[in-house]
Amino acid sequence: MKIEFVPHADIDKTKWNSCVHYANNGNVFGYKWFLDFVAKDWDALVEGDYESVLPLVWRKGLAGGKELHQPPLMRELGVYSIHALSTKRVNNFLQAIPSEYRMIEMVVNEQINLPAQHDFKVTELLNHQLLLLENYDVIAANYTETLHTQLARASESYLVATTNLKPEKIADFYQKYTLDRQHLTRNFHALQRIMYNVLHRGWGFASGIESAEGELLAANFFIYSHHKVLSLMPLESPAGAKVGALALLFDMLIRTHAGRPMILDFNTSRQDNLALHLGARENIYYKIRQDKRWLGLF
């Protein structure tokens, strides 16, 4: 198994995307275009002729060195491979990370099994997924009473579903109602680039819930990738929360996709009550961290 460090400028775009596309654990976060939109700087480790790849997303540390980090809007990364993702392969990639990265913080996807012996601090994260293979009535039978109450409230409020939302309007809605104020400006622009690229490829769509008067109460953008429909950015206004707007938005998605062999990926990192009320199952994945800097600086 030969693993090489490849600078960003030398990455073969076609081979990279092909590896992520056909990887057993592929997801939209691994495509080069998604990485380029979300990660300011990144290089890579590549096995063979792009049989397996590991993005190395980095930033400058306080003392000027490089450190690996997990950027916003990118839930997970890790090793992508067209081969079996054995513990040995994962370990070989982790060992191949250049020593210049004195601090490593990376979120690896749920199909990656860490070696029994490693030098990383591991934190459990929590995603939620819902299999959409059954018909709608079967799936809805697993909704909680709380969720049914929210849907009844939405019905009584005469809410209207819409897909006629431009990326700019969704980004404005995000700017107004997101709780992540730290990354607001960067995410505002990155979200629009992601959404326009997805729409250009025909890989996804916008979804919203409006009041009878046309006020936007909830919005999201969904991306199709690797037999999943990924929830990119679910948001609702305070007025929308009072009438169950986001619950209705997800229910509409489930209603229109039920019976298909795909998974609704809620794209979370901690417990999500709405996902649980919709009957989603929890999936554990991991953030790994290693800090070899002196005094946390050098």
Secondary structure, 3 states (H helix, E strand, C coil): CCEEEECHHHCCHHHHHHHHHHCCCCCHHHCHHHHHHHCCEEEEEEECCCCEEEEEEEEECCCCCEEECCCCCCCCECCEECCCCCHHHHHHHHHHCCCCEEEEEEEECCCCCCCCCCCCEEEEEEEEEEECCCCHHHHHCCCCHHHHHHHHHHHHCCCEEECCCCHHHHHHHHHHHCCCCCCHHHHHHHHHHHHHHHHHHCCEEEEEEECCCCCEEEEEEEEEECCEEEECCCEECHHHHHCCHHHHHHHHHHHHHCCCCCEEECCCCCCCHHHHHCCCEEEEEEEEEEECCHHHCC
